[in-house]
Amino acid sequence: MTFERVGLIWWAGSWHHVDAGTYLQMLATGAVVGLVCMALLWRSRHNEHRVWIVGLVSLGLAAVWRTIIHPPSGDEPTLLLAAWQWLRTGSADLCATWDPVAADWSRAVEFRDRLIVDHTIGISGGQCYSYHGIILSPIFGLLLAPAGRIGLALALVGLAAAATRWTARAATAVLGRRPSPEWVAWVLVGSPVAAYTIFMGPDL
């Protein structure tokens, strides 16, 4: 049962089961690419321009890889389903009838028994919404609309980049000098924003 869930990959707009050998090969490939990206980032650590290029490419690859190989879990199914409900109906009400396609690609269908109880707030027998608030679902919906889950993942890379830019500007204002390229590299790929939004998905 465990592998039945883990052995899912997202491809061509839907989930597909792969055998254990294929899935392990994909995991190994991702690990190797990750090590290569880390090595390239280390070699670029003295040049801020290269840090940005290598860092963003690395985060983009990590975000896409995770989206393909890791089915939504935790808060993700709720957020993704609510975002799609909002796009489809104009309401993020999760107690309304679920779109079956969205329930499948968000994997909300796997957690149907507990999703409403554990991940929503609302009146019993009435409307219920994700406890992440009324703003996040529409934002995710707007990010999902152009390019689906991959587009959302890459948009979160952009969020990590923007947060790094803002942090660097704040550091420059406080210190009176630009942060070092090494600092930029650590904040870009090692910050909670990058780790939480990319490697753990949109569980904001």
Secondary structure, DSSP 8 states (H G I E B T S, - for coil): -HHHHHTEEEETTEEEE--HHHHHHHHHHHHHHHHHHHHHHHHTTT-HHHHHHHHHHHHHHHHHHHHHHS---TTHHHHHHHHHHHHHHS---TTS---HHHHHHTTGGGGHHHHHHHHEEE-TTS-EEETT-TTHHHHHHHHHHHHHHHHHHHHHHHHHHHHHHHHHHHHHHHHSS---HHHHHHHHHHSHHHIIIIIS-S--
